[in-house]
Amino acid sequence: MQKSTAAVIVSDPEIMGGKPVFRGTRVPLQNLIDHLENSTFEEFLEGFPGVSREMAVAALEEANRTDLLRRIGTTFPRPQ
């Protein structure tokens, strides 16, 4: 059973043991995170040609949104 966490990131127990990967690849999202800690975004794209710039940007945007929701909580106050 495939679980999608974002349009470009999927988690499937049959692929890389269920680690989140870029859709249609075996490139873990963690590879992008690791590259950004030690090198550049461009070097990541050069090293993983199966991941497009659009896919990588969308993954980072989703990770940022998820982190923000985690920090502030997933429910928002309703307007009165």
C-alpha distances in whole Angstrom, upper triangle without the diagonal:
4,7,10,13,15,16,17,14,11,9,7,8,9,11,14,12,10,13,14,15,16,14,15,17,17,19,18,19,21,23,24,25,27,29,30,32,34,34,34,31,33,33,29,29,31,29,26,27,23,23,25,27,26,22,24,26,23,21,24,25,21,22,26,25,22,25,27,26,25,29,30,28,25,28,31,34,35,38,41
4,7,10,12,12,13,11,7,6,5,8,9,10,12,12,9,11,11,11,13,11,12,14,14,16,15,16,18,20,21,22,24,26,27,29,31,31,30,28,29,29,26,25,28,26,23,24,20,19,21,24,22,18,20,22,19,17,21,21,18,19,22,21,19,22,25,23,23,27,28,26,23,26,29,32,33,36,39
4,7,9,11,12,9,6,5,6,9,11,11,13,13,9,11,9,11,12,11,14,15,15,16,15,15,17,19,20,21,23,25,25,27,29,30,29,26,28,29,25,25,28,26,23,24,21,19,21,23,21,17,19,20,17,15,18,18,15,16,19,18,16,19,21,19,19,23,24,22,19,22,25,29,29,33,36
4,6,7,8,6,5,6,9,12,14,13,15,15,11,11,9,10,10,9,12,14,15,15,14,13,16,18,18,19,21,23,23,25,27,28,27,24,26,26,23,22,25,24,21,22,19,17,18,19,17,14,16,17,13,12,15,15,12,13,16,15,13,17,19,17,18,21,22,21,18,21,23,27,28,31,34
4,7,8,6,6,7,11,14,16,15,16,16,12,11,8,10,11,11,14,15,16,15,13,11,14,17,16,16,19,21,21,22,25,25,24,22,24,25,21,21,25,24,21,22,19,17,18,18,16,13,14,15,12,10,12,12,9,9,13,12,10,13,15,14,14,18,19,17,15,18,21,24,26,28,32
4,5,5,7,10,13,16,18,16,17,18,14,13,10,10,9,9,13,14,16,15,13,11,15,17,15,16,19,20,20,22,25,24,23,20,22,23,20,19,23,22,19,20,17,15,15,15,13,10,11,12,8,7,10,10,7,9,12,11,10,13,15,14,16,19,20,19,16,19,21,25,26,28,32
4,6,8,11,14,18,18,17,18,19,16,15,12,11,9,8,11,13,15,15,14,13,16,18,16,18,21,21,21,24,26,25,23,20,22,23,20,18,22,22,18,18,16,13,13,14,11,9,11,12,8,8,12,11,9,12,14,13,13,17,18,18,19,22,23,22,20,22,24,27,28,30,34
4,7,10,13,17,17,15,16,18,15,13,10,8,6,5,9,10,12,11,11,10,14,14,13,15,18,18,18,21,23,22,20,17,18,20,16,15,18,18,15,15,12,10,10,11,9,6,8,10,7,6,10,11,9,11,14,14,14,17,19,19,20,23,24,24,22,24,26,30,31,33,36
4,7,10,13,14,12,13,14,11,10,6,5,5,5,9,10,11,10,9,7,11,13,12,13,16,17,17,20,22,22,20,17,19,20,16,16,19,18,15,16,13,11,12,14,12,8,9,11,9,7,10,11,9,10,13,14,13,15,18,18,18,21,23,22,20,23,25,29,30,33,36
4,6,10,11,9,11,12,9,8,5,6,6,6,9,10,10,11,9,9,13,14,14,16,18,19,20,22,24,24,23,21,22,23,19,19,22,20,17,18,15,13,15,17,16,12,13,15,13,10,14,15,12,13,16,16,15,17,20,19,19,23,24,23,21,24,27,30,31,34,38
4,7,9,7,9,9,5,6,5,6,9,9,11,11,10,11,10,10,12,15,16,16,18,20,21,23,25,25,25,23,25,24,21,21,23,22,18,20,17,16,18,20,19,15,16,18,16,13,16,17,14,14,18,18,16,18,21,20,19,23,25,23,21,25,27,31,32,35,39
4,5,5,8,7,5,7,8,9,11,10,11,12,11,13,11,13,15,17,18,19,21,23,24,26,27,28,28,25,27,27,23,23,25,23,20,21,18,18,20,23,22,18,19,21,19,17,20,21,18,18,22,22,19,22,25,24,23,26,28,26,24,27,30,34,35,38,42
4,6,7,5,4,8,10,11,14,13,14,14,12,14,13,15,16,18,20,21,22,24,26,27,28,29,30,28,29,28,25,25,27,25,22,24,20,20,23,26,25,21,22,24,22,19,22,24,21,20,24,24,22,23,27,26,24,28,30,28,26,29,32,36,37,41,44
4,7,6,6,10,11,11,14,13,13,12,11,14,13,16,17,19,21,22,23,25,27,28,29,30,30,28,29,28,24,25,26,24,21,22,19,20,23,25,25,21,22,25,23,21,24,26,23,23,26,27,24,26,29,29,27,31,33,31,29,33,36,39,40,44,47
4,5,6,7,9,8,11,10,10,9,7,10,10,13,14,15,17,19,20,21,23,25,26,26,26,24,25,24,21,21,23,20,17,19,16,16,19,22,22,18,19,22,20,18,21,23,21,20,24,25,22,24,28,27,26,29,32,30,29,32,35,38,40,43,46
4,5,6,8,8,11,12,12,10,7,9,8,11,12,13,15,17,17,19,21,22,23,24,24,23,24,22,19,20,21,18,16,18,16,16,20,22,22,18,18,22,21,18,20,23,20,19,23,24,22,23,27,27,25,28,31,30,29,32,35,39,40,43,47
4,6,9,10,14,14,15,13,10,12,11,13,13,15,18,18,19,21,23,24,25,26,27,25,27,26,22,23,25,22,20,22,19,19,23,25,25,21,21,24,23,19,22,24,21,20,24,25,22,23,27,26,25,28,30,29,28,31,34,38,40,43,46
4,6,8,12,12,14,13,10,12,10,12,12,15,17,17,18,21,22,23,25,26,26,24,26,25,22,23,25,22,19,22,19,18,21,23,23,19,19,22,20,17,19,21,18,17,21,21,19,20,24,23,21,25,27,26,24,28,31,34,36,39,42
4,6,10,12,13,12,9,9,7,8,9,11,13,13,14,17,18,19,21,22,23,21,23,22,18,20,22,19,17,19,17,16,19,21,20,17,16,19,18,14,16,18,16,14,18,19,17,18,21,21,20,23,25,24,23,27,30,33,35,38,41
4,7,9,12,10,9,9,6,6,8,10,11,12,14,16,17,18,20,21,21,19,21,20,17,18,20,18,15,18,15,14,16,17,17,13,13,15,14,10,13,15,12,11,15,16,14,15,19,19,18,21,23,22,21,25,27,31,33,35,39
4,6,8,7,6,5,4,5,8,9,10,12,14,15,16,18,20,20,19,17,19,18,14,15,17,15,12,14,11,10,13,15,15,11,11,14,13,10,13,15,13,13,16,18,16,18,21,21,21,23,26,25,24,27,30,33,35,38,41
4,6,6,7,6,6,6,10,10,10,13,15,15,16,19,20,19,18,15,17,17,13,12,15,14,11,12,9,7,10,12,11,7,8,11,10,8,11,14,12,13,16,17,17,18,21,22,22,24,27,26,25,28,30,33,35,37,41
4,6,8,9,10,10,14,14,14,16,18,19,20,22,24,23,22,19,20,20,16,15,18,17,13,13,10,9,11,13,12,9,11,13,12,10,14,16,14,15,18,19,18,21,23,23,24,26,28,27,25,28,30,34,35,37,41
4,7,9,11,12,16,15,16,19,20,20,22,24,25,24,23,20,20,20,17,15,17,16,12,12,8,9,11,14,14,11,13,16,15,14,17,19,18,19,22,23,22,24,27,27,27,30,32,31,29,32,34,38,39,41,45
4,5,8,10,13,12,13,16,17,17,19,22,22,21,21,18,18,18,14,13,15,13,10,10,7,8,11,14,14,11,12,16,15,14,17,19,18,18,22,23,22,24,27,27,27,30,32,31,30,33,35,39,40,42,46
4,6,9,11,11,12,15,16,16,18,20,21,21,20,18,19,18,14,14,16,13,10,12,9,10,14,16,17,14,14,17,17,15,17,20,19,18,22,23,22,23,27,27,27,29,32,31,30,33,35,39,41,43,47
4,7,8,7,9,12,12,12,15,17,17,17,17,15,16,14,11,11,13,11,8,10,8,8,12,14,15,12,11,15,15,12,14,17,17,16,19,21,20,21,24,25,25,27,30,29,28,32,34,38,39,42,45
4,5,5,8,9,10,11,13,15,16,17,17,15,17,16,12,13,15,13,10,13,12,10,14,15,16,12,11,14,14,11,13,16,15,13,17,19,17,18,21,22,21,24,27,26,25,29,31,35,37,40,43
4,5,5,7,9,10,11,13,15,15,15,13,15,15,11,12,15,13,11,14,13,10,13,13,14,10,9,11,11,8,9,12,11,10,13,15,14,15,18,19,18,21,23,23,23,26,28,32,34,36,40
4,5,5,6,8,10,11,12,14,14,13,16,15,11,14,16,14,13,16,15,13,16,16,17,14,11,14,14,11,11,14,14,11,14,17,15,15,18,20,19,20,23,24,24,27,29,33,35,38,41
4,5,5,6,9,10,11,11,12,11,13,11,8,11,13,10,9,13,13,11,14,14,16,13,11,14,15,12,12,16,16,14,16,19,18,18,21,23,22,23,27,27,27,31,32,36,38,41,44
4,5,5,6,9,10,10,10,8,11,10,7,9,12,10,9,12,12,10,12,11,13,11,8,10,12,9,9,13,13,11,13,16,16,16,19,21,21,22,25,26,25,29,30,34,36,38,42
4,5,5,7,9,10,10,10,13,12,9,12,15,13,13,16,16,14,15,14,16,14,10,12,13,10,9,12,13,10,12,15,15,14,17,19,18,19,22,23,23,27,28,32,35,37,40
4,5,5,6,8,10,10,13,11,9,13,14,12,13,16,17,15,17,16,18,16,13,15,17,14,12,16,17,14,15,19,18,17,20,22,21,22,25,26,27,30,32,35,38,40,44
4,5,5,5,7,7,10,8,6,10,11,10,11,14,15,13,15,14,17,15,12,14,16,14,12,16,17,15,16,20,20,19,22,24,23,24,27,28,29,32,34,37,40,41,45
4,6,5,6,6,10,9,8,11,13,12,13,16,17,15,16,14,16,15,11,12,15,13,11,14,16,13,14,18,18,17,19,22,21,22,25,26,27,30,31,35,37,39,42
4,6,8,10,13,12,11,14,16,15,16,19,20,18,19,18,20,19,15,16,18,16,13,17,18,15,15,19,19,17,20,23,22,21,25,26,27,31,32,35,38,40,43
4,7,10,12,10,10,14,15,13,15,18,20,18,20,18,21,20,16,18,20,18,16,20,21,18,19,23,23,21,23,26,25,25,28,30,31,35,36,39,42,43,47
4,7,8,7,8,11,12,11,13,16,18,16,17,16,19,18,15,16,19,18,16,19,21,19,19,23,23,22,24,27,27,27,30,32,32,36,37,40,42,44,47
4,5,5,6,9,10,11,13,14,17,15,15,13,16,16,12,13,17,16,14,17,19,18,18,21,22,21,23,26,26,26,29,31,31,35,35,39,41,42,46
4,5,5,6,9,10,11,12,14,12,11,9,12,12,9,10,13,13,11,14,16,15,16,19,20,20,22,24,25,25,28,29,29,33,33,37,39,40,44
4,5,5,6,9,10,11,13,11,11,9,12,13,11,12,15,15,14,17,19,19,19,22,24,23,25,28,28,29,31,33,33,36,36,40,42,43,47
4,5,5,6,9,10,13,12,12,11,15,15,12,14,17,16,16,19,21,20,21,24,25,24,27,29,29,30,33,34,34,37,38,42,44,45,49
4,5,5,6,9,11,9,10,10,13,12,9,12,15,13,13,16,18,17,18,21,22,22,24,27,27,28,30,31,31,35,36,39,41,43,47
4,5,5,6,8,7,7,7,10,10,8,11,14,13,13,16,18,18,19,22,23,23,25,27,28,29,32,33,32,35,36,40,41,43,47
4,6,6,9,9,10,10,14,14,12,15,17,17,17,20,22,21,23,26,26,27,29,31,31,33,35,36,36,39,40,43,45,47,50
4,6,9,9,11,12,15,14,13,16,18,17,17,21,22,21,23,26,26,26,29,31,31,32,35,36,35,39,40,43,45,47,51
4,5,6,8,10,13,11,10,14,16,14,16,19,19,19,21,24,24,25,27,29,29,31,33,34,33,36,38,41,43,45,49
4,5,7,9,12,11,11,14,16,15,17,20,21,21,23,25,26,27,29,31,31,33,35,36,34,38,39,43,44,46,50
4,6,10,11,10,10,14,15,14,16,19,19,20,22,24,24,26,28,29,30,32,34,34,33,36,37,41,42,44,48
4,7,8,6,7,10,11,11,13,15,16,16,19,20,21,22,24,26,26,28,30,31,29,33,34,38,39,41,45
4,5,5,6,9,10,11,13,14,15,17,18,20,21,23,24,26,27,29,31,31,30,33,34,37,38,40,44
4,5,5,6,9,10,11,12,14,15,16,18,20,21,23,24,26,27,29,30,29,31,32,35,37,38,42
4,6,5,6,9,10,10,12,14,15,16,18,20,21,22,24,26,27,28,26,29,29,33,34,35,39
4,6,5,6,9,10,11,12,14,15,16,18,20,21,22,24,26,26,25,28,29,32,33,35,39
4,5,5,6,9,10,11,12,14,15,16,18,20,21,23,24,25,24,27,28,32,33,35,39
4,5,5,6,9,10,11,12,14,15,16,18,20,21,23,24,23,26,26,30,31,32,36
4,5,5,6,9,10,10,12,14,15,16,18,20,21,22,20,23,24,27,28,30,34
4,5,5,6,9,10,10,12,14,15,16,18,20,20,19,22,24,27,29,31,34
4,5,5,6,9,10,10,12,14,15,16,18,19,19,22,23,26,28,30,34
4,5,5,6,9,10,11,12,14,15,17,18,17,20,20,24,25,27,30
4,5,5,6,8,10,11,12,14,15,16,14,17,18,22,24,26,29
4,5,5,6,9,10,10,12,14,15,14,18,19,23,25,27,31
4,5,5,6,9,10,11,12,14,14,17,17,21,23,25,29
4,5,5,6,9,10,11,12,11,14,14,18,20,22,25
4,5,5,6,9,10,10,9,13,14,18,20,23,26
4,5,5,6,9,10,10,14,15,19,21,24,27
4,5,5,6,8,9,12,12,16,18,20,24
4,5,5,5,5,8,10,13,16,18,22
4,6,5,7,10,12,15,18,21,24
4,6,9,11,12,15,18,21,24
4,7,8,9,11,15,17,20
4,6,8,10,14,17,19
4,7,10,13,16,19
4,7,9,12,15
4,6,9,12
4,6,9
4,6
4
